[in-house]
C-alpha cells in the first residue's frame, strides 16, 4: 500500500536497454514528477553522501579515483557477476535511495510520481508504489541498443542481458506493459493511454489546482495498445474532495499534430534595457504534436537537417520550449531537461532578427519555473563558443555566469556537465536554491 495517500506513485521498471528512461521522460511531459532511482545511487556514493564511507570501508581504498570519488567502473567489475558482493553493495545503497525517494515524493508538487528503478520488484521499493509499469523490448532490440547507444562490445552486451532477472517475471507483476521496440510514436500512444487511466481513476478525484496535468484521449484503435495486467497493488487513499477545476482534456493525437501545445505566457526576469514585455514574447512547452514545427524551425535556422522523427526521439531525452511573437510565429527554441535535480539547457536556436533579450528572459523564466517544480538545485546553459555576444550577455544579465568544469564544486553537478558537454561549448551556471535536496540524503 502506498505511503503517500495524496500522491499516486508509478513504479517503472524493465530490463536493461528496454527504454525505461524514454517512458519516464514521456510521463514528465504529461505532468508527472520523475525520479530515477538508479541515478540516485550514484549521488548516494558521492564523497560526503551517506553511502560513501560504508562502501569504501567494505570494498577498499583501491576503488577510489585520484579525487577520492568512487570509481564506479572498478566497483562494477567487482560486483558484476558476483551475487554476494552485489548484495552487500545493495544493502548499503538501497536504504539510502529509498530515503531519498521518500523525501522527493513528499516534496513534489505534482500528484503523480514516476519512479524508475531496474530492481523495483526485487526489493522494498515495491511497497512505495501504487501501480507497476513494465517497459518491454525484444532481446534483439536490447542488444542493438547496448551496442549503438552505450558503446558496449558484443560480449559485454550479451553478458549484461543474460545477467538480468528474467523479463517474464517482471511482466507477470505488471499493471501496465509498454512495448518499446523502436516505434516511438506507438510508445507515446501507450504512455498516454496509461496516463489517461490514472487521470480517470485518481487525478479527477483530487484537487488539480496548480497541477500541470495534460490528459490526451485517443481513438478506439489506440486504446488496445496498452496491455492491462492485474489490478494495482492498492488504491490510493486520496481524499474525495471536489476538483478545483476540471482536468484539461487535450485533443486527439491527430488534432494535436495539427495544433500547438498549450501555451503559458511567462513574465521575463529582471529586464535590462528595453523591457522584454514590450516585444510580447510568450513561451509554450513543446509537445510531440509540435514535432514537425520544431523540426522545420531547427532545419531552417540551425543549419542541420532535422526530421519530425528526430524530434520524437529527442523527446526521450529532453523537453522543448517554443518562443512565439504576437503573430504566433516561432522566434526561438530551447531544448532542456531536468535529471537528478540538475537542469541542463543544451540547445538554443534563434530566428534572425528575433528580440534576443526578450526571448532569453522568457526562456529563463520558464525553465526556472519548471525547475522549481522539479526541485532542481542548479541550472547549466551550454552555448557554442561561436555564440554572439548579445546572446551571452542576455544570459549573464539573468545571473548565469561562466564556469569551468573543474570549478564546479558538487561532484554530481560536475559529472552531469561532463556528460553533456565538450570543448566546443561554453558553460554558464546558476544555482537555483541555497539548500541541497539530497545532502544529507
C-alpha positions in Angstrom: 0.0 0.0 0.0 1.3 3.4 -0.9 2.7 5.5 2.0 1.6 8.7 0.2 -2.2 9.0 0.3 -2.2 12.3 -1.6 0.1 11.1 -4.4 -0.1 8.3 -7.0 3.2 6.6 -7.4 4.0 4.7 -10.6 6.9 2.2 -10.3 8.6 2.0 -13.7 10.8 -1.0 -14.4 12.1 -3.3 -17.0 15.4 -4.9 -18.0 18.4 -3.1 -19.4 18.0 -1.1 -22.6 14.3 -1.6 -22.9 13.7 2.2 -22.9 12.6 3.0 -19.3 14.1 6.5 -19.4 12.2 7.3 -22.5 8.9 6.3 -20.9 9.8 8.3 -17.7 10.5 11.4 -19.8 7.2 11.0 -21.6 5.5 10.8 -18.2 7.1 14.1 -17.3 5.8 15.7 -20.5 2.3 14.7 -19.3 2.7 16.2 -15.8 4.4 13.6 -13.6 7.3 14.2 -11.3 10.1 11.9 -12.5 12.6 10.1 -10.2 15.5 8.0 -11.5 16.3 5.6 -8.6 19.3 4.2 -10.3 20.9 7.6 -10.8 20.2 8.4 -7.1 22.6 5.5 -6.3 25.4 7.5 -7.9 24.6 10.5 -5.8 24.4 8.3 -2.7 28.0 7.2 -3.4 29.5 10.6 -3.8 32.1 11.8 -1.3 30.2 13.1 1.8 27.0 11.2 0.9 25.7 8.6 3.3 26.7 5.5 1.3 30.3 6.7 0.5 32.2 5.7 3.6 30.4 2.3 4.1 31.2 1.3 0.5 34.8 2.4 0.8 35.2 0.5 4.1 33.5 -2.5 2.5 35.5 -2.8 -0.7 38.7 -0.9 0.0 40.6 2.3 -1.0 41.6 0.9 -4.4 38.1 1.6 -5.7 38.7 5.3 -5.4 39.7 7.8 -8.2 42.6 10.2 -7.5 40.0 12.8 -6.4 38.7 10.3 -3.8 35.4 9.7 -5.7 34.3 6.1 -6.1 35.3 4.6 -9.5 32.0 3.1 -10.5 33.7 1.1 -13.3 36.0 -0.6 -10.9 33.2 -1.2 -8.4 31.1 -2.6 -11.1 33.8 -5.1 -12.1 33.8 -6.3 -8.5 30.1 -6.8 -8.1 29.1 -7.7 -11.6 28.7 -11.5 -11.8 29.3 -11.8 -8.0 25.9 -12.0 -6.3 27.3 -11.9 -2.8 29.3 -8.7 -3.5 26.3 -7.1 -5.2 24.0 -8.0 -2.3 26.5 -6.4 0.1 26.6 -3.2 -2.0 22.8 -3.0 -2.3 22.4 -3.5 1.5 24.2 -0.1 1.8 22.7 1.8 -1.2 19.1 0.7 -1.2 18.1 2.1 2.2 19.7 5.4 1.4 18.0 5.6 -2.0 14.6 4.7 -0.5 15.0 7.5 2.0 15.9 9.9 -0.9 12.9 8.8 -2.9 10.6 9.3 0.0 11.8 12.8 0.6 11.4 13.7 -3.1 7.9 12.3 -3.3 6.8 14.2 -0.2 8.3 17.5 -1.6 6.9 17.1 -5.1 4.1 19.4 -6.0 2.9 17.0 -8.7 0.3 14.5 -7.7 1.6 11.7 -9.9 5.2 10.4 -9.4 7.1 8.1 -11.7 9.9 6.2 -10.0 12.2 4.4 -12.5 14.1 1.5 -10.9 15.6 -1.5 -12.6 15.2 -3.5 -9.4 11.8 -2.1 -8.4 10.2 -5.6 -7.9 13.2 -7.2 -6.1 13.3 -5.1 -3.0 11.3 -3.0 -0.6 10.7 -0.2 -3.1 7.7 -2.0 -4.5 5.9 -1.2 -1.2 6.1 2.5 -2.1 4.2 2.3 -5.4 0.5 2.2 -6.4 1.0 0.8 -9.9 3.7 -1.0 -11.8 4.6 -0.2 -15.4 7.0 -2.6 -17.1 8.7 -1.5 -20.3 9.3 -4.4 -22.7 11.5 -4.9 -25.8 12.8 -7.9 -27.7 16.3 -9.2 -26.7 17.5 -8.3 -30.2 16.4 -4.7 -29.6 18.2 -4.6 -26.2 21.4 -6.0 -27.8 21.3 -3.4 -30.6 20.8 -0.5 -28.2 23.6 -1.6 -26.0 26.0 -1.7 -28.9 24.9 1.5 -30.6 23.9 3.8 -27.7 26.1 2.6 -24.8 29.2 1.5 -26.8 29.4 -2.0 -25.4 31.2 -4.8 -27.1 29.1 -7.7 -28.3 30.4 -9.9 -25.4 29.6 -7.2 -22.8 26.1 -6.6 -24.2 25.3 -10.4 -24.1 26.6 -10.7 -20.5 24.6 -7.7 -19.3 21.4 -9.0 -20.9 21.9 -12.5 -19.5 22.7 -11.2 -16.0 19.3 -9.6 -15.6 16.4 -11.3 -13.9 14.0 -12.8 -16.4 11.9 -10.1 -18.0 9.0 -12.5 -18.0 9.0 -12.3 -14.2 8.5 -8.6 -14.3 5.8 -8.8 -16.9 3.8 -11.1 -14.7 3.7 -8.4 -12.0 2.9 -5.5 -14.3 -0.3 -3.5 -14.2 0.7 -1.8 -17.4 3.1 -3.1 -20.1 4.6 -0.6 -22.5 6.0 -2.2 -25.7 9.0 -0.2 -26.9 10.7 -1.9 -29.8 11.6 1.2 -31.7 8.4 2.9 -32.9 8.4 6.0 -30.6 5.0 7.1 -31.8 3.4 3.8 -30.6 5.3 4.1 -27.3 4.0 7.6 -26.9 0.4 6.5 -27.5 0.7 3.7 -25.0 2.0 6.0 -22.3 -0.8 8.5 -23.0 -3.5 5.7 -22.6 -1.9 4.5 -19.4 -1.8 8.2 -18.2 -5.5 8.7 -19.0 -6.4 5.7 -16.9 -4.7 7.3 -13.9 -6.4 10.6 -14.6 -9.7 8.9 -14.6 -9.1 6.8 -11.5 -7.1 9.3 -9.4 -6.5 12.8 -10.5 -10.1 13.6 -11.2 -10.8 12.7 -7.5 -8.4 15.2 -6.0 -7.8 18.9 -6.4 -6.0 19.8 -9.6 -5.2 23.3 -8.6 -1.7 24.3 -9.7 -1.2 20.9 -11.3 0.4 20.9 -14.8 -1.7 17.9 -16.0 -2.4 17.2 -19.6 -4.5 14.2 -20.4 -4.7 13.1 -24.1 -7.5 11.0 -25.4 -7.2 8.6 -28.4 -9.5 7.0 -30.9 -10.6 3.4 -30.1 -7.9 1.7 -32.1 -5.1 3.1 -29.9 -6.8 2.1 -26.7 -5.8 -1.5 -27.4 -2.1 -0.8 -27.4 -1.6 -0.8 -23.7 -1.8 -4.3 -22.1 -3.6 -4.0 -18.8 -2.5 -6.5 -16.1 -3.9 -7.3 -12.7 -5.4 -4.6 -10.6 -3.0 -2.2 -8.8 -1.5 -3.4 -5.6 -3.6 -0.9 -3.7 -5.8 2.0 -4.4 -4.6 5.3 -3.1 -6.5 6.7 -0.1 -7.0 10.0 -1.9 -9.4 12.5 -0.4 -12.6 12.7 -2.4 -12.6 16.4 -2.5 -14.1 18.2 -5.5 -11.6 19.3 -8.1 -10.8 23.0 -8.1 -11.1 22.9 -11.8 -11.6 20.0 -14.3 -8.6 18.3 -15.7 -7.9 19.7 -19.1 -8.6 17.2 -21.9 -6.2 17.7 -24.7 -7.1 16.9 -28.3 -6.7 13.6 -30.0 -3.3 12.6 -31.5 -4.4 13.7 -34.9 -5.6 17.1 -33.7 -2.6 17.6 -31.5 -0.3 17.1 -34.5 -2.0 20.0 -36.3 -2.4 22.3 -33.3 0.1 24.0 -31.0 0.6 22.7 -27.5 -1.0 24.6 -24.5 0.7 27.9 -24.0 2.0 29.7 -20.9 2.8 33.3 -21.1 5.9 33.9 -19.0 6.9 37.2 -17.3 10.5 37.9 -18.2 13.0 38.1 -15.3 14.9 41.3 -14.4 14.6 43.1 -17.7 17.6 45.2 -18.7 17.4 48.0 -21.3 14.2 47.8 -23.3 11.6 45.8 -21.3 11.2 42.3 -22.7 7.4 42.5 -22.2 7.2 45.2 -24.9 8.1 42.6 -27.5 5.1 40.4 -26.5 7.1 37.2 -26.5 5.3 34.3 -24.9 6.6 30.7 -24.3 4.9 27.4 -24.7 6.1 24.0 -23.9 6.7 21.8 -27.0 4.9 18.5 -27.2 5.0 15.6 -29.6 2.2 17.3 -31.5 4.6 20.1 -32.3 7.4 17.9 -33.5 7.1 18.8 -37.2 7.2 22.5 -36.5 10.1 22.1 -34.2 12.0 20.1 -36.8 11.2 22.7 -39.5 12.5 25.5 -37.3 15.7 23.8 -36.5 16.3 22.9 -40.2 15.7 26.5 -41.2 17.7 28.3 -38.6 20.3 25.9 -37.1 21.9 24.7 -40.3 21.2 21.0 -39.8 18.5 18.9 -41.5 16.1 17.6 -38.8 13.1 15.4 -39.3 9.9 15.0 -37.2 11.1 11.6 -36.1 14.4 13.1 -34.9 12.4 15.3 -32.6 10.2 12.5 -31.5 13.3 10.6 -30.5 14.7 13.7 -28.7 11.6 13.8 -26.6 13.0 10.8 -24.8 15.9 12.9 -23.5 14.7 16.4 -23.3 11.9 18.9 -23.4 11.5 21.9 -25.7 10.3 25.4 -25.1 9.0 27.4 -28.0 9.1 31.2 -28.0 6.5 33.0 -30.2 5.8 36.6 -31.1 2.4 38.3 -31.2 1.7 36.8 -34.6 2.3 33.3 -33.2 5.4 32.9 -35.3 8.3 30.9 -33.7 11.2 33.2 -32.9 13.2 30.9 -30.7 13.6 27.3 -29.5 15.3 25.9 -26.4 16.0 22.2 -25.5 16.3 21.5 -21.8 16.0 18.7 -19.3 15.9 18.2 -15.5 17.7 15.0 -14.4 18.7 14.2 -10.8 17.9 17.7 -9.6 20.1 19.3 -12.3 18.8 21.4 -15.1 20.7 21.4 -18.4 19.8 23.6 -21.4 21.8 22.2 -24.3 20.1 23.6 -27.4 19.2 27.2 -28.4 18.0 28.3 -31.8 17.1 31.8 -32.7 15.4 33.2 -35.7 17.4 36.1 -37.3 16.1 39.4 -36.1 14.4 37.9 -33.0 14.3 40.1 -29.9 17.2 38.3 -28.2 16.8 39.8 -24.7 13.1 39.2 -24.6 13.4 35.6 -25.8 16.2 34.7 -23.5 14.4 36.3 -20.5 11.3 34.4 -21.2 13.1 31.1 -21.7 14.9 31.5 -18.5 11.8 32.4 -16.5 10.0 29.3 -17.9 12.9 26.9 -17.4 13.4 28.1 -13.8 9.7 27.8 -13.1 9.7 24.1 -14.4 13.0 23.6 -12.5 11.5 24.8 -9.2 8.6 22.4 -9.7 11.1 19.5 -10.2 13.2 20.6 -7.2 16.2 21.3 -9.3 19.3 22.6 -7.5 21.2 24.2 -10.3 20.9 25.1 -14.0 23.6 24.9 -16.6 23.4 26.6 -20.0 25.6 25.2 -22.8 26.4 27.6 -25.6 28.6 27.2 -28.6 31.8 29.2 -28.4 30.6 31.0 -31.6 27.5 32.3 -29.8 27.1 36.1 -30.4 27.9 38.4 -27.5 24.4 39.7 -27.2 23.0 36.2 -26.5 25.7 35.5 -24.0 25.1 38.9 -22.3 21.4 38.2 -22.1 22.1 35.0 -20.1 24.6 36.8 -17.9 22.0 39.5 -17.1 19.9 36.7 -15.6 22.8 35.7 -13.3 24.1 32.8 -15.5 27.9 33.1 -15.1 30.7 31.3 -17.0 32.2 28.3 -15.1 34.9 25.8 -15.9 34.2 22.1 -15.2 37.0 21.9 -12.6 35.4 24.9 -10.8 32.1 23.0 -10.2 32.3 22.0 -6.5 29.5 19.5 -6.3 30.5 16.1 -7.8 27.1 15.2 -9.1 26.8 18.6 -10.9 30.3 18.2 -12.3 29.5 14.7 -13.7 26.3 15.9 -15.2 28.1 18.7 -17.0 30.9 16.4 -18.2 28.3 14.0 -19.6 26.7 16.8 -21.6 29.5 19.0 -22.9 32.7 19.0 -24.9 35.4 21.5 -25.5 33.3 23.3 -28.1 30.8 24.7 -25.6 30.8 27.5 -23.1 29.2 26.6 -19.7 27.1 29.0 -17.8 25.9 28.2 -14.2 23.2 29.5 -11.9 22.4 27.9 -8.5 18.6 27.8 -8.1 18.4 27.1 -4.4 20.6 27.5 -1.4 19.9 24.1 0.2 20.6 20.8 -1.4 17.8 18.3 -1.5 19.9 15.2 -1.1 22.5 16.5 1.4 22.2 14.6 3.6 20.1 12.1 1.8 
